[in-house]
Structures are given as structure tokens and as C-alpha cells.
């Protein structure tokens, strides 16, 4: 390599701070409700992935972007890996393993309270096929005795050696900074892929739809199937700088539509109010949110809906 080319590459790989940069992808995989979305939000420092008590709410690959020194780390929050029963389930599991296969580092997230349950056992078995460096993360450690944590970490590493083991609480943030710093050193040398101030590669209209879906599940957790979906149909910038947003909540049956609307429209008003406040915070402007509820039977068998979510439509 000539001195001239070396100089060009050094300049290309320079961060705003002036050093040589690193950039890479970190995939978070684990069973549903292991805390992946909460952890991604904590690692990035702001909300990029929805969090819900309802399992399997993350459907597509959500990318959150964090800076740590000279490193840009792109975290991929994959759908929870579980035994797929329906077409949508199969698409989500395929998406999760695809995200792991494309990453520079793969992190297995385990709910320390549950330990190695059946779902985590199955994931651990398949990790042997992943060639990238693997990291074990025990989450929710603040509610588990230290001796149990150490034994769990030893047992898992005995079956599948990990390059690093971290013990964190995604909810409180304990251990998250140290883990992010270590992951930064594991990123390959290269230029940053995103601007310094960008925290996600998801378009705002998609993130807005995800926020409304989160509020939907928060309000109607036990009453609404997780197959319900939200689409942002219109995003209009107004003259005063505010944004007018129209979203449609799609359900599969008329009975579900009535649940979403609620008595006297009270449920949909509450969902809209909560979603509007959070979308305005993310969009950094005043938001006028209009929600509509429509029945779309068997939407989970429609290839177009999968493309909307960034998923590949499974055949058969």
C-alpha cells in the first residue's frame, strides 16, 4: 500500500474525535421476554425498540446505534426465538437466526431468574453452528443470588464456551456500561456506517407505529392477540412544524375491533394519548395523532404485511 492510500484510509476511518474508528454489528438473541428490547434501549441510551409484557412483540430486526469511544456499535434486537407454530412465528424465528448469522458478535441473553429453560436450551444447542464470537449475558441479576448466578454462568460455559460473560440488569442499567465498553473493543476496524447523532436505522414512521403497538399491548395485554398490527398510513408535516399522523390498527376479527375501541371509545382514546406523547418526544415536535381500527381477516397470511415489517414471507 502506498503512503498516499494509507493516508486516505486513515482519514476515512477517523472518528470526529480524531482516532481510528471501529464499527460492527452485535446481535442479541434469546427466548421471548428475556429482556432484549429493554437491554437494547439501555445500551443505546434511548428508546429504539418496544417493550411489552406480552411475549414476541419484537417482530423484525430492530437496529439501535451506540457510540463508545472510537467505536460505533449497531445492536440488532432480534425477535425472541421460540418454537414456531404459525406462519408469522416462522418468519420471526428465521429473521432472528438470520440476524445472528450476519453479526460480528452474537450475544445470548438469558433471564437469570428462569435459568436454562427449554427455550434457552434449544437456542444454546444451535449456537454451535454460529462461527462469530459469542458472548453470554445473564439479565435480571439484581433479583438472583450471586451463588446461583455464578453456577448458572459456569454451567452454560461448560456446554458452549463464550468469549465473555456479563451479568447485567437491563432495567436498572447495572453492568450495561461495562458491557458496552467491552463490546466496543470487539468491533472490527472500519468507518462508521451512520452519522454520529443517529440512534436507529428505523424510519420515524415505522418507530411511531411500533410505539402505538406497544401502548396497545400495555392497555389490552390479556385481551388482544399479539398478531394485531399497526401501520402508519400518513405522515404530514404541517406549516407550524407539527406533524399530522394517521395510523391504522389492524385486527383479525370484529370482536377484537370492539376491544380496541373500548366502551364509548375510551380504550382507543387512552392508547392514542399515550402514543402521541411518546411519538412527540421521539419526533421532537408536536404530534396530531389519529387512530383508526380496521378488521383485516387473515392479515398474517398476506405477503405484503410481512414486507411492511421487514420479514421474509415463509412459503407453505
C-alpha atoms as a printed R data frame, in Angstrom:
    type eleno elety resid chain resno       x       y      z
1   ATOM     1    CA   UNK     A     1   0.000   0.000  0.000
2   ATOM     2    CA   UNK     A     2   1.324   3.436 -0.899
3   ATOM     3    CA   UNK     A     3   1.733   6.163  1.726
4   ATOM     4    CA   UNK     A     4  -0.923   8.167 -0.140
5   ATOM     5    CA   UNK     A     5  -3.506   5.339  0.045
6   ATOM     6    CA   UNK     A     6  -2.684   4.665  3.675
7   ATOM     7    CA   UNK     A     7  -3.345   8.317  4.449
8   ATOM     8    CA   UNK     A     8  -6.672   8.215  2.635
9   ATOM     9    CA   UNK     A     9  -7.795   5.107  4.564
10  ATOM    10    CA   UNK     A    10  -6.727   6.589  7.890
11  ATOM    11    CA   UNK     A    11  -8.734   9.728  7.131
12  ATOM    12    CA   UNK     A    12 -11.743   7.632  6.100
13  ATOM    13    CA   UNK     A    13 -11.612   5.657  9.337
14  ATOM    14    CA   UNK     A    14 -11.205   8.704 11.537
15  ATOM    15    CA   UNK     A    15 -13.927   9.494 14.050
16  ATOM    16    CA   UNK     A    16 -14.993  13.035 14.969
17  ATOM    17    CA   UNK     A    17 -12.625  12.674 17.929
18  ATOM    18    CA   UNK     A    18  -9.738  12.107 15.511
19  ATOM    19    CA   UNK     A    19  -8.840   8.440 16.228
20  ATOM    20    CA   UNK     A    20  -9.070   5.274 14.125
21  ATOM    21    CA   UNK     A    21 -12.636   4.010 14.159
22  ATOM    22    CA   UNK     A    22 -14.287   0.657 14.658
23  ATOM    23    CA   UNK     A    23 -17.772  -0.352 13.569
24  ATOM    24    CA   UNK     A    24 -19.727  -3.585 13.726
25  ATOM    25    CA   UNK     A    25 -22.978  -5.389 14.391
26  ATOM    26    CA   UNK     A    26 -23.966  -7.087 17.641
27  ATOM    27    CA   UNK     A    27 -26.950  -9.464 17.511
28  ATOM    28    CA   UNK     A    28 -28.941 -10.089 20.670
29  ATOM    29    CA   UNK     A    29 -30.701 -13.440 20.637
30  ATOM    30    CA   UNK     A    30 -32.698 -15.200 23.317
31  ATOM    31    CA   UNK     A    31 -36.051 -16.581 24.329
32  ATOM    32    CA   UNK     A    32 -39.122 -14.304 24.334
33  ATOM    33    CA   UNK     A    33 -39.221 -11.911 27.292
34  ATOM    34    CA   UNK     A    34 -35.548 -12.393 28.147
35  ATOM    35    CA   UNK     A    35 -35.264  -8.589 28.119
36  ATOM    36    CA   UNK     A    36 -33.626  -7.969 24.723
37  ATOM    37    CA   UNK     A    37 -35.621  -4.840 23.865
38  ATOM    38    CA   UNK     A    38 -35.033  -3.299 27.298
39  ATOM    39    CA   UNK     A    39 -31.318  -4.051 27.002
40  ATOM    40    CA   UNK     A    40 -31.020  -2.532 23.506
41  ATOM    41    CA   UNK     A    41 -32.707   0.642 24.750
42  ATOM    42    CA   UNK     A    42 -30.319   0.768 27.729
43  ATOM    43    CA   UNK     A    43 -27.256   0.201 25.531
44  ATOM    44    CA   UNK     A    44 -28.285   2.907 23.067
45  ATOM    45    CA   UNK     A    45 -29.402   5.306 25.789
46  ATOM    46    CA   UNK     A    46 -32.846   5.982 24.321
47  ATOM    47    CA   UNK     A    47 -35.891   4.083 23.120
48  ATOM    48    CA   UNK     A    48 -35.441   2.284 19.801
49  ATOM    49    CA   UNK     A    49 -37.315  -0.965 20.494
50  ATOM    50    CA   UNK     A    50 -40.730  -1.515 22.052
51  ATOM    51    CA   UNK     A    51 -41.028  -3.228 25.405
52  ATOM    52    CA   UNK     A    52 -44.036  -5.256 26.478
53  ATOM    53    CA   UNK     A    53 -45.008  -7.924 28.969
54  ATOM    54    CA   UNK     A    54 -46.595  -9.710 26.028
55  ATOM    55    CA   UNK     A    55 -44.156 -12.199 24.502
56  ATOM    56    CA   UNK     A    56 -42.854 -11.998 20.924
57  ATOM    57    CA   UNK     A    57 -43.660  -8.309 20.439
58  ATOM    58    CA   UNK     A    58 -40.404  -7.615 18.567
59  ATOM    59    CA   UNK     A    59 -41.084  -8.915 15.068
60  ATOM    60    CA   UNK     A    60 -38.458  -7.531 12.711
61  ATOM    61    CA   UNK     A    61 -34.773  -6.797 13.227
62  ATOM    62    CA   UNK     A    62 -34.539  -3.511 15.139
63  ATOM    63    CA   UNK     A    63 -31.180  -1.753 14.956
64  ATOM    64    CA   UNK     A    64 -30.046   0.582 17.702
65  ATOM    65    CA   UNK     A    65 -26.823   2.553 17.267
66  ATOM    66    CA   UNK     A    66 -24.459   3.365 20.128
67  ATOM    67    CA   UNK     A    67 -21.122   5.172 20.277
68  ATOM    68    CA   UNK     A    68 -18.423   4.045 22.677
69  ATOM    69    CA   UNK     A    69 -15.117   5.867 22.300
70  ATOM    70    CA   UNK     A    70 -13.989   5.409 18.701
71  ATOM    71    CA   UNK     A    71 -16.427   2.518 18.138
72  ATOM    72    CA   UNK     A    72 -19.881   2.588 16.603
73  ATOM    73    CA   UNK     A    73 -21.858  -0.455 17.722
74  ATOM    74    CA   UNK     A    74 -25.001  -1.393 15.829
75  ATOM    75    CA   UNK     A    75 -27.181  -3.510 18.106
76  ATOM    76    CA   UNK     A    76 -29.691  -5.800 16.430
77  ATOM    77    CA   UNK     A    77 -32.685  -6.638 18.633
78  ATOM    78    CA   UNK     A    78 -33.934  -9.878 17.104
79  ATOM    79    CA   UNK     A    79 -37.386 -11.400 17.614
80  ATOM    80    CA   UNK     A    80 -37.492 -13.852 20.501
81  ATOM    81    CA   UNK     A    81 -36.592 -17.377 19.391
82  ATOM    82    CA   UNK     A    82 -39.302 -19.905 20.180
83  ATOM    83    CA   UNK     A    83 -40.961 -22.942 18.649
84  ATOM    84    CA   UNK     A    84 -42.882 -21.546 15.677
85  ATOM    85    CA   UNK     A    85 -46.483 -22.644 15.221
86  ATOM    86    CA   UNK     A    86 -47.857 -20.181 12.669
87  ATOM    87    CA   UNK     A    87 -46.508 -18.570  9.517
88  ATOM    88    CA   UNK     A    88 -45.759 -15.293 11.321
89  ATOM    89    CA   UNK     A    89 -43.900 -17.232 14.013
90  ATOM    90    CA   UNK     A    90 -41.757 -18.991 11.411
91  ATOM    91    CA   UNK     A    91 -40.877 -15.691  9.746
92  ATOM    92    CA   UNK     A    92 -39.820 -14.183 13.073
93  ATOM    93    CA   UNK     A    93 -37.600 -17.124 14.040
94  ATOM    94    CA   UNK     A    94 -35.957 -17.144 10.585
95  ATOM    95    CA   UNK     A    95 -35.350 -13.402 10.964
96  ATOM    96    CA   UNK     A    96 -33.753 -13.893 14.389
97  ATOM    97    CA   UNK     A    97 -31.272 -16.541 13.230
98  ATOM    98    CA   UNK     A    98 -30.551 -14.525 10.085
99  ATOM    99    CA   UNK     A    99 -29.645 -11.538 12.235
100 ATOM   100    CA   UNK     A   100 -27.296 -13.701 14.303
101 ATOM   101    CA   UNK     A   101 -25.597 -15.096 11.213
102 ATOM   102    CA   UNK     A   102 -24.884 -11.625  9.798
103 ATOM   103    CA   UNK     A   103 -23.457 -10.105 13.003
104 ATOM   104    CA   UNK     A   104 -19.836  -9.575 14.064
105 ATOM   105    CA   UNK     A   105 -20.628 -10.650 17.632
106 ATOM   106    CA   UNK     A   106 -23.563 -12.755 18.833
107 ATOM   107    CA   UNK     A   107 -24.904 -12.235 22.371
108 ATOM   108    CA   UNK     A   108 -27.080 -14.863 24.016
109 ATOM   109    CA   UNK     A   109 -29.351 -13.228 26.569
110 ATOM   110    CA   UNK     A   110 -30.620 -15.434 29.391
111 ATOM   111    CA   UNK     A   111 -33.197 -14.458 32.009
112 ATOM   112    CA   UNK     A   112 -31.211 -15.324 35.143
113 ATOM   113    CA   UNK     A   113 -34.414 -15.944 37.109
114 ATOM   114    CA   UNK     A   114 -35.502 -18.681 34.686
115 ATOM   115    CA   UNK     A   115 -32.031 -20.080 34.053
116 ATOM   116    CA   UNK     A   116 -31.689 -22.649 31.285
117 ATOM   117    CA   UNK     A   117 -35.314 -23.372 30.455
118 ATOM   118    CA   UNK     A   118 -36.425 -25.419 27.443
119 ATOM   119    CA   UNK     A   119 -36.357 -22.467 25.024
120 ATOM   120    CA   UNK     A   120 -32.887 -21.320 26.080
121 ATOM   121    CA   UNK     A   121 -31.600 -24.902 25.924
122 ATOM   122    CA   UNK     A   122 -32.722 -25.152 22.302
123 ATOM   123    CA   UNK     A   123 -31.013 -21.861 21.382
124 ATOM   124    CA   UNK     A   124 -27.809 -22.907 23.149
125 ATOM   125    CA   UNK     A   125 -27.770 -26.119 21.110
126 ATOM   126    CA   UNK     A   126 -27.947 -24.225 17.808
127 ATOM   127    CA   UNK     A   127 -25.257 -21.711 18.785
128 ATOM   128    CA   UNK     A   128 -22.581 -24.282 17.966
129 ATOM   129    CA   UNK     A   129 -23.321 -23.590 14.281
130 ATOM   130    CA   UNK     A   130 -22.558 -19.856 14.694
131 ATOM   131    CA   UNK     A   131 -18.930 -19.064 13.867
132 ATOM   132    CA   UNK     A   132 -18.791 -15.486 15.124
133 ATOM   133    CA   UNK     A   133 -17.502 -14.645 18.633
134 ATOM   134    CA   UNK     A   134 -20.234 -15.398 21.174
135 ATOM   135    CA   UNK     A   135 -20.998 -13.540 24.381
136 ATOM   136    CA   UNK     A   136 -23.211 -14.691 27.265
137 ATOM   137    CA   UNK     A   137 -25.370 -12.123 29.046
138 ATOM   138    CA   UNK     A   138 -27.230 -13.033 32.213
139 ATOM   139    CA   UNK     A   139 -30.010 -10.474 32.676
140 ATOM   140    CA   UNK     A   140 -32.143  -9.546 35.700
141 ATOM   141    CA   UNK     A   141 -29.258 -10.437 38.020
142 ATOM   142    CA   UNK     A   142 -30.435  -7.961 40.649
143 ATOM   143    CA   UNK     A   143 -33.142 -10.418 41.744
144 ATOM   144    CA   UNK     A   144 -30.991 -13.589 41.816
145 ATOM   145    CA   UNK     A   145 -28.488 -14.740 44.461
146 ATOM   146    CA   UNK     A   146 -24.820 -14.391 43.485
147 ATOM   147    CA   UNK     A   147 -24.019 -18.068 44.074
148 ATOM   148    CA   UNK     A   148 -26.805 -19.118 41.716
149 ATOM   149    CA   UNK     A   149 -25.591 -16.677 39.065
150 ATOM   150    CA   UNK     A   150 -22.019 -17.960 39.200
151 ATOM   151    CA   UNK     A   151 -23.198 -21.564 38.941
152 ATOM   152    CA   UNK     A   152 -25.501 -20.755 36.014
153 ATOM   153    CA   UNK     A   153 -22.674 -18.986 34.170
154 ATOM   154    CA   UNK     A   154 -20.326 -21.921 34.784
155 ATOM   155    CA   UNK     A   155 -22.901 -24.486 33.619
156 ATOM   156    CA   UNK     A   156 -23.645 -22.608 30.386
157 ATOM   157    CA   UNK     A   157 -19.962 -22.012 29.574
158 ATOM   158    CA   UNK     A   158 -19.214 -25.692 30.171
159 ATOM   159    CA   UNK     A   159 -21.649 -26.611 27.413
160 ATOM   160    CA   UNK     A   160 -20.808 -23.799 24.986
161 ATOM   161    CA   UNK     A   161 -17.684 -21.700 25.634
162 ATOM   162    CA   UNK     A   162 -18.288 -17.947 25.396
163 ATOM   163    CA   UNK     A   163 -15.665 -15.279 24.733
164 ATOM   164    CA   UNK     A   164 -17.130 -13.136 27.515
165 ATOM   165    CA   UNK     A   165 -19.800 -13.459 30.216
166 ATOM   166    CA   UNK     A   166 -21.656 -10.419 31.539
167 ATOM   167    CA   UNK     A   167 -24.112 -10.066 34.395
168 ATOM   168    CA   UNK     A   168 -26.467  -7.120 33.975
169 ATOM   169    CA   UNK     A   169 -29.814  -5.651 34.850
170 ATOM   170    CA   UNK     A   170 -31.205  -4.095 31.687
171 ATOM   171    CA   UNK     A   171 -33.984  -2.445 33.676
172 ATOM   172    CA   UNK     A   172 -31.761  -0.671 36.231
173 ATOM   173    CA   UNK     A   173 -28.773  -0.289 33.906
174 ATOM   174    CA   UNK     A   174 -26.409  -2.136 36.249
175 ATOM   175    CA   UNK     A   175 -23.460  -3.595 34.339
176 ATOM   176    CA   UNK     A   176 -24.616  -2.183 30.992
177 ATOM   177    CA   UNK     A   177 -21.873   0.456 30.583
178 ATOM   178    CA   UNK     A   178 -19.079  -2.026 31.251
179 ATOM   179    CA   UNK     A   179 -20.542  -4.490 28.773
180 ATOM   180    CA   UNK     A   180 -20.899  -1.805 26.084
181 ATOM   181    CA   UNK     A   181 -17.259  -0.775 26.610
182 ATOM   182    CA   UNK     A   182 -16.048  -4.351 26.164
183 ATOM   183    CA   UNK     A   183 -18.197  -4.938 23.076
184 ATOM   184    CA   UNK     A   184 -16.723  -1.763 21.566
185 ATOM   185    CA   UNK     A   185 -13.263  -3.357 21.625
186 ATOM   186    CA   UNK     A   186 -14.628  -6.407 19.788
187 ATOM   187    CA   UNK     A   187 -15.815  -4.390 16.782
188 ATOM   188    CA   UNK     A   188 -13.714  -4.671 13.607
189 ATOM   189    CA   UNK     A   189 -11.733  -1.628 12.386
190 ATOM   190    CA   UNK     A   190 -13.652   0.415  9.826
191 ATOM   191    CA   UNK     A   191 -15.567   3.639  9.193
192 ATOM   192    CA   UNK     A   192 -18.796   4.402 10.993
193 ATOM   193    CA   UNK     A   193 -21.861   3.445  8.970
194 ATOM   194    CA   UNK     A   194 -24.205   6.042 10.462
195 ATOM   195    CA   UNK     A   195 -23.987   9.731 11.434
196 ATOM   196    CA   UNK     A   196 -22.775  10.458 14.943
197 ATOM   197    CA   UNK     A   197 -26.211  11.570 16.219
198 ATOM   198    CA   UNK     A   198 -28.281   8.727 14.717
199 ATOM   199    CA   UNK     A   199 -29.624   6.180 17.227
200 ATOM   200    CA   UNK     A   200 -31.614   3.867 14.933
201 ATOM   201    CA   UNK     A   201 -31.957   2.972 11.278
202 ATOM   202    CA   UNK     A   202 -35.728   2.544 11.580
203 ATOM   203    CA   UNK     A   203 -37.710   5.296  9.792
204 ATOM   204    CA   UNK     A   204 -39.647   7.548 12.163
205 ATOM   205    CA   UNK     A   205 -42.988   6.439 10.716
206 ATOM   206    CA   UNK     A   206 -42.112   2.809 11.486
207 ATOM   207    CA   UNK     A   207 -40.964   3.630 15.017
208 ATOM   208    CA   UNK     A   208 -44.189   5.612 15.531
209 ATOM   209    CA   UNK     A   209 -46.235   2.552 14.526
210 ATOM   210    CA   UNK     A   210 -44.226   0.402 16.942
211 ATOM   211    CA   UNK     A   211 -44.823   2.868 19.777
212 ATOM   212    CA   UNK     A   212 -48.587   2.722 19.194
213 ATOM   213    CA   UNK     A   213 -48.419  -1.089 19.094
214 ATOM   214    CA   UNK     A   214 -46.604  -1.047 22.433
215 ATOM   215    CA   UNK     A   215 -49.309   1.140 24.006
216 ATOM   216    CA   UNK     A   216 -51.934  -1.168 22.503
217 ATOM   217    CA   UNK     A   217 -50.431  -4.167 24.275
218 ATOM   218    CA   UNK     A   218 -49.866  -2.249 27.514
219 ATOM   219    CA   UNK     A   219 -53.536  -1.235 27.648
220 ATOM   220    CA   UNK     A   220 -55.063  -4.511 26.431
221 ATOM   221    CA   UNK     A   221 -52.419  -7.048 27.439
222 ATOM   222    CA   UNK     A   222 -54.651 -10.002 28.247
223 ATOM   223    CA   UNK     A   223 -57.460  -9.237 25.818
224 ATOM   224    CA   UNK     A   224 -55.707  -8.753 22.481
225 ATOM   225    CA   UNK     A   225 -53.773 -11.339 20.420
226 ATOM   226    CA   UNK     A   226 -50.195 -10.351 19.644
227 ATOM   227    CA   UNK     A   227 -50.953 -10.813 15.933
228 ATOM   228    CA   UNK     A   228 -52.568  -7.346 15.908
229 ATOM   229    CA   UNK     A   229 -50.511  -4.810 13.970
230 ATOM   230    CA   UNK     A   230 -50.244  -1.051 13.414
231 ATOM   231    CA   UNK     A   231 -49.346   0.773 10.200
232 ATOM   232    CA   UNK     A   232 -48.574   4.476  9.739
233 ATOM   233    CA   UNK     A   233 -50.677   5.430  6.729
234 ATOM   234    CA   UNK     A   234 -49.933   9.162  6.643
235 ATOM   235    CA   UNK     A   235 -47.162  11.414  7.982
236 ATOM   236    CA   UNK     A   236 -47.786  15.036  7.040
237 ATOM   237    CA   UNK     A   237 -45.558  17.935  8.036
238 ATOM   238    CA   UNK     A   238 -47.710  20.957  8.941
239 ATOM   239    CA   UNK     A   239 -46.838  24.631  8.342
240 ATOM   240    CA   UNK     A   240 -46.364  25.255 12.068
241 ATOM   241    CA   UNK     A   241 -43.737  22.469 12.268
242 ATOM   242    CA   UNK     A   242 -46.046  19.924 13.875
243 ATOM   243    CA   UNK     A   243 -46.818  16.527 12.332
244 ATOM   244    CA   UNK     A   244 -50.198  15.019 11.494
245 ATOM   245    CA   UNK     A   245 -50.054  11.222 11.708
246 ATOM   246    CA   UNK     A   246 -52.743   8.768 10.689
247 ATOM   247    CA   UNK     A   247 -52.335   5.180 11.812
248 ATOM   248    CA   UNK     A   248 -54.476   2.107 11.339
249 ATOM   249    CA   UNK     A   249 -54.665  -0.690 13.891
250 ATOM   250    CA   UNK     A   250 -55.416  -3.951 12.108
251 ATOM   251    CA   UNK     A   251 -57.094  -6.829 13.916
252 ATOM   252    CA   UNK     A   252 -58.371 -10.136 12.561
253 ATOM   253    CA   UNK     A   253 -61.922 -10.176 13.956
254 ATOM   254    CA   UNK     A   254 -64.762  -7.749 14.680
255 ATOM   255    CA   UNK     A   255 -64.734  -8.796 18.348
256 ATOM   256    CA   UNK     A   256 -61.103  -7.610 18.588
257 ATOM   257    CA   UNK     A   257 -62.005  -4.283 16.987
258 ATOM   258    CA   UNK     A   258 -64.566  -3.683 19.736
259 ATOM   259    CA   UNK     A   259 -61.939  -4.478 22.380
260 ATOM   260    CA   UNK     A   260 -59.502  -1.937 20.905
261 ATOM   261    CA   UNK     A   261 -62.187   0.760 20.708
262 ATOM   262    CA   UNK     A   262 -63.432   0.063 24.244
263 ATOM   263    CA   UNK     A   263 -66.662   1.231 25.823
264 ATOM   264    CA   UNK     A   264 -67.517   4.652 24.436
265 ATOM   265    CA   UNK     A   265 -64.185   4.715 22.614
266 ATOM   266    CA   UNK     A   266 -62.322   5.015 25.917
267 ATOM   267    CA   UNK     A   267 -59.629   2.389 25.186
268 ATOM   268    CA   UNK     A   268 -58.603   3.883 21.848
269 ATOM   269    CA   UNK     A   269 -58.516   7.384 23.386
270 ATOM   270    CA   UNK     A   270 -56.137   6.220 26.123
271 ATOM   271    CA   UNK     A   271 -53.920   4.355 23.645
272 ATOM   272    CA   UNK     A   272 -53.824   7.419 21.371
273 ATOM   273    CA   UNK     A   273 -52.957   9.782 24.193
274 ATOM   274    CA   UNK     A   274 -50.073   7.630 25.456
275 ATOM   275    CA   UNK     A   275 -48.732   7.001 21.949
276 ATOM   276    CA   UNK     A   276 -48.984  10.659 20.941
277 ATOM   277    CA   UNK     A   277 -46.924  11.817 23.917
278 ATOM   278    CA   UNK     A   278 -44.124   9.316 23.235
279 ATOM   279    CA   UNK     A   279 -44.073   9.842 19.461
280 ATOM   280    CA   UNK     A   280 -43.821  13.614 20.040
281 ATOM   281    CA   UNK     A   281 -40.810  13.010 22.298
282 ATOM   282    CA   UNK     A   282 -39.090  10.860 19.657
283 ATOM   283    CA   UNK     A   283 -40.012  13.169 16.740
284 ATOM   284    CA   UNK     A   284 -39.107  16.259 18.805
285 ATOM   285    CA   UNK     A   285 -42.185  18.141 17.649
286 ATOM   286    CA   UNK     A   286 -45.899  18.459 18.385
287 ATOM   287    CA   UNK     A   287 -47.885  15.492 17.080
288 ATOM   288    CA   UNK     A   288 -51.520  15.224 15.989
289 ATOM   289    CA   UNK     A   289 -52.291  11.502 16.068
290 ATOM   290    CA   UNK     A   290 -55.404   9.952 14.533
291 ATOM   291    CA   UNK     A   291 -56.046   6.239 15.086
292 ATOM   292    CA   UNK     A   292 -58.379   4.008 13.093
293 ATOM   293    CA   UNK     A   293 -59.248   0.379 13.772
294 ATOM   294    CA   UNK     A   294 -59.981  -1.988 10.906
295 ATOM   295    CA   UNK     A   295 -60.652  -5.696 10.572
296 ATOM   296    CA   UNK     A   296 -58.360  -7.424  8.113
297 ATOM   297    CA   UNK     A   297 -59.042 -11.138  8.266
298 ATOM   298    CA   UNK     A   298 -56.023 -13.418  7.959
299 ATOM   299    CA   UNK     A   299 -53.638 -10.467  7.582
300 ATOM   300    CA   UNK     A   300 -50.883 -12.765  8.863
301 ATOM   301    CA   UNK     A   301 -51.157 -14.739  5.594
302 ATOM   302    CA   UNK     A   302 -50.637 -11.629  3.421
303 ATOM   303    CA   UNK     A   303 -47.083 -11.319  1.951
304 ATOM   304    CA   UNK     A   304 -47.440  -7.506  1.752
305 ATOM   305    CA   UNK     A   305 -47.790  -7.254  5.536
306 ATOM   306    CA   UNK     A   306 -44.548  -9.183  6.007
307 ATOM   307    CA   UNK     A   307 -42.714  -6.779  3.714
308 ATOM   308    CA   UNK     A   308 -44.066  -3.894  5.832
309 ATOM   309    CA   UNK     A   309 -42.439  -5.498  8.895
310 ATOM   310    CA   UNK     A   310 -39.182  -6.295  7.099
311 ATOM   311    CA   UNK     A   311 -39.804 -10.044  7.272
312 ATOM   312    CA   UNK     A   312 -39.495 -12.687  4.594
313 ATOM   313    CA   UNK     A   313 -42.815 -14.377  3.808
314 ATOM   314    CA   UNK     A   314 -42.479 -18.112  4.584
315 ATOM   315    CA   UNK     A   315 -43.759 -20.429  1.883
316 ATOM   316    CA   UNK     A   316 -46.165 -23.213  2.771
